Amino acid sequence: MKNNQNSQVIIANVNKGMVYMLLAVLILPFTDALGKYLSTSLSPTQIVFLRYFLQFIFLLPFFIFSKKRIETFKIVYLYLGVCVSISIILLFWGLKYLPLANSTALFFAEPLFLTILSIVFLNEKITRNHLIALFLGLVGTLIIIRPNFSLYGIASFLPIGSAFFYALYLIFIRISTDLGSKISVQFYNSIVASIFIFIFLIVGQIYDIDVMMFKSIDSSLYILIFCLGFLAVIVQLLISSAFYHAKASSLASFQYLEIISATFLGWLIFNNTPDELTILGAIIVICSGIYLARHENKSSKAISLN
């Protein structure tokens, strides 16, 4: 009887995690769409700075008035803040040139980078399933790059760079044994990212680097910037809650649903639709990621049974 109750609690938690992750990946393209729209007037670095500064403002009341113990600053927060800020800068920089769905499809290389980095830094054993997933993911990514590179040039590699740094961000989370509460992580991320990106803006202003400059902001953009910061906080808290309730292997496949809202928003707002090769490559990358996630899930179950 007790085992049945425990199983029901575990299933309920996993279901909660899946719901949180589903909401997060469906909302996330809205932040990308806002970033892409703002990139017509502001620099990518400036947009990311405003995003994280607003995240800091929104999370400050939670940090001050939270009844739970607030963590002191840890060095790992520095690594997390730097990695995630570089990732978002590259993503928004790419969105300045690439259609929303194309950029999202290229970012799907992240699970492949995560697998490679896990093998290198965490000494995880590479298996036949890993090799199959990596090969399929590489083929799919190359298929996506081919038409995008001919149309958008070197900008096609920016979402891939973003995926790499986000995978590195996740590796630091995996390595760390005591990160603290999700509010603490996101709050310190916002502080580190704001300071780090502000230094980039100073350098960009001094050396007149367009993608790193702080440009004047038209008052009509204020509400969009506010929405970007607010939605970013919601997405991060949803993702953190999802991983609190369920394992990464159970949630990995859900991120690919992001392509649905990304494609819809790209068509609705920017009149962009992905070409056939981009769709084919995205399907292959998605299949490789789902294959890898299912393998990891089965491995985790086998270990828990033993």
CORFENTA-V119934 format. One record per residue. RES is the residue in one letter. PHI is phi in degrees with one decimal (none if undefined). OMEGA is omega in whole degrees, -180 to 180 (999 if undefined). Layout:
# CORFENTA-V119934
((RES/PHI/OMEGA) (RES/PHI/OMEGA))
This chain:
# CORFENTA-V119934
((M/none/-179) (K/-65.0/180) (N/-64.0/178) (N/-64.4/178) (Q/-64.8/178) (N/-62.2/180) (S/-64.2/179) (Q/-65.0/178) (V/-64.6/180) (I/-62.6/180) (I/-62.6/179) (A/-62.2/179) (N/-64.5/179) (V/-62.2/178) (N/-62.4/176) (K/-60.5/180) (G/-58.7/180) (M/-66.4/179) (V/-64.6/178) (Y/-60.4/-179) (M/-67.8/178) (L/-60.9/178) (L/-62.3/-178) (A/-62.0/-175) (V/-73.2/176) (L/-81.3/178) (I/-83.8/-173) (L/-52.3/179) (P/-60.0/176) (F/-65.6/177) (T/-67.7/177) (D/-65.7/179) (A/-63.8/177) (L/-62.8/179) (G/-62.1/179) (K/-64.9/180) (Y/-64.7/-179) (L/-67.1/-177) (S/-67.6/176) (T/-73.7/-179) (S/-119.1/-175) (L/-118.1/178) (S/-78.7/179) (P/-56.8/-180) (T/-65.1/178) (Q/-63.2/180) (I/-62.0/-179) (V/-67.4/177) (F/-60.4/180) (L/-62.9/179) (R/-59.8/-176) (Y/-77.9/177) (F/-66.1/177) (L/-67.3/176) (Q/-59.9/177) (F/-60.7/-180) (I/-63.0/-178) (F/-67.7/-176) (L/-87.0/-178) (L/-56.3/178) (P/-60.9/177) (F/-61.8/-178) (F/-66.9/-177) (I/-76.1/-171) (F/-100.9/-180) (S/-63.5/179) (K/-77.5/179) (K/-77.9/-179) (R/-68.0/179) (I/-88.3/-178) (E/-70.5/170) (T/-78.8/-177) (F/-64.3/177) (K/-116.9/-178) (I/-60.2/-179) (V/-64.2/177) (Y/-63.1/177) (L/-64.6/180) (Y/-62.8/-180) (L/-62.8/-179) (G/-63.0/-180) (V/-67.7/-178) (C/-63.5/-176) (V/-71.4/179) (S/-70.0/176) (I/-63.0/179) (S/-59.6/-177) (I/-71.7/176) (I/-60.4/180) (L/-63.5/180) (L/-64.0/-179) (F/-69.4/175) (W/-63.4/177) (G/-65.3/-179) (L/-65.2/177) (K/-61.0/-175) (Y/-114.8/-173) (L/-93.9/171) (P/-61.7/-175) (L/-59.1/-177) (A/-66.2/180) (N/-63.3/179) (S/-62.6/179) (T/-62.8/-180) (A/-61.6/179) (L/-69.1/178) (F/-67.1/180) (F/-66.1/174) (A/-71.9/-176) (E/-55.2/179) (P/-61.4/178) (L/-69.4/175) (F/-62.1/-180) (L/-62.3/178) (T/-63.5/-180) (I/-63.8/-180) (L/-66.1/178) (S/-65.5/178) (I/-68.4/-177) (V/-74.6/-172) (F/-95.3/-178) (L/-106.3/179) (N/55.5/176) (E/-70.4/-176) (K/-72.6/178) (I/-83.0/-178) (T/-118.9/178) (R/-60.3/179) (N/-64.9/176) (H/-59.9/-177) (L/-63.6/179) (I/-62.8/-179) (A/-63.1/180) (L/-63.9/180) (F/-64.0/180) (L/-62.1/180) (G/-63.0/179) (L/-65.1/179) (V/-61.0/180) (G/-61.4/180) (T/-63.8/179) (L/-64.9/178) (I/-64.2/179) (I/-66.6/-176) (I/-63.7/-171) (R/-53.2/180) (P/-70.8/-179) (N/-69.0/180) (F/-66.2/-180) (S/-68.1/-179) (L/-91.5/-170) (Y/-118.5/176) (G/69.3/-174) (I/-62.4/179) (A/-59.4/179) (S/-62.3/-178) (F/-87.9/-179) (L/-64.0/177) (P/-63.8/178) (I/-69.0/174) (G/-61.8/177) (S/-61.1/179) (A/-62.5/180) (F/-63.4/-178) (F/-70.1/176) (Y/-71.4/175) (A/-63.5/177) (L/-64.5/175) (Y/-57.8/180) (L/-68.2/177) (I/-63.6/178) (F/-62.4/177) (I/-65.6/180) (R/-65.6/-178) (I/-68.0/-174) (S/-72.6/-179) (T/-95.5/-177) (D/-140.8/-178) (L/-82.3/-176) (G/90.9/-176) (S/-71.6/180) (K/-64.4/177) (I/-65.6/179) (S/-61.2/-178) (V/-61.4/-178) (Q/-68.7/180) (F/-65.7/179) (Y/-68.6/174) (N/-57.8/-178) (S/-65.2/179) (I/-68.0/-179) (V/-61.3/-179) (A/-62.5/-180) (S/-61.7/-180) (I/-66.3/-179) (F/-60.3/-178) (I/-71.8/177) (F/-61.4/176) (I/-62.8/176) (F/-58.3/-179) (L/-64.5/178) (I/-62.8/179) (V/-61.7/180) (G/-62.9/179) (Q/-70.0/-179) (I/-65.8/-174) (Y/-99.6/175) (D/56.1/178) (I/-95.5/-169) (D/-57.7/-175) (V/-75.3/-179) (M/-121.6/-177) (M/-94.4/174) (F/-98.1/-177) (K/-96.0/180) (S/-63.8/-175) (I/-107.5/176) (D/-71.1/-177) (S/-61.0/180) (S/-68.6/-178) (L/-92.6/-175) (Y/-57.7/-177) (I/-65.5/179) (L/-67.5/178) (I/-64.5/177) (F/-60.1/179) (C/-63.0/178) (L/-60.2/180) (G/-64.2/-179) (F/-65.1/180) (L/-64.8/178) (A/-60.8/178) (V/-64.5/180) (I/-59.5/-179) (V/-62.5/-179) (Q/-63.2/179) (L/-69.4/177) (L/-64.9/180) (I/-65.2/178) (S/-60.5/179) (S/-65.1/179) (A/-61.1/-179) (F/-73.3/175) (Y/-71.6/-175) (H/-93.2/-176) (A/-142.2/-180) (K/-73.8/-180) (A/-59.6/-178) (S/-64.5/179) (S/-79.3/-174) (L/-105.4/-170) (A/-56.7/-176) (S/-66.9/-175) (F/-67.5/-176) (Q/-63.0/-178) (Y/-73.4/175) (L/-68.0/179) (E/-58.2/-177) (I/-63.4/-179) (I/-65.8/-180) (S/-69.7/178) (A/-65.2/179) (T/-65.0/-180) (F/-63.7/-179) (L/-67.4/178) (G/-60.7/178) (W/-72.1/-174) (L/-69.5/-173) (I/-93.4/-171) (F/-111.6/-180) (N/57.8/179) (N/-110.2/172) (T/-131.1/-180) (P/-67.3/179) (D/-77.2/-174) (E/-61.9/-178) (L/-66.8/177) (T/-63.0/178) (I/-63.9/179) (L/-61.1/180) (G/-62.2/179) (A/-63.2/179) (I/-62.4/-180) (I/-65.8/179) (V/-63.7/179) (I/-62.0/179) (C/-62.3/179) (S/-65.4/179) (G/-67.1/178) (I/-65.4/178) (Y/-58.9/180) (L/-65.6/-180) (A/-63.2/179) (R/-64.6/178) (H/-64.7/180) (E/-65.0/-180) (N/-65.5/179) (K/-64.4/179) (S/-62.8/180) (S/-63.1/179) (K/-64.8/-180) (A/-64.2/180) (I/-65.9/-178) (S/-66.4/179) (L/-71.6/178) (N/-75.9/999))
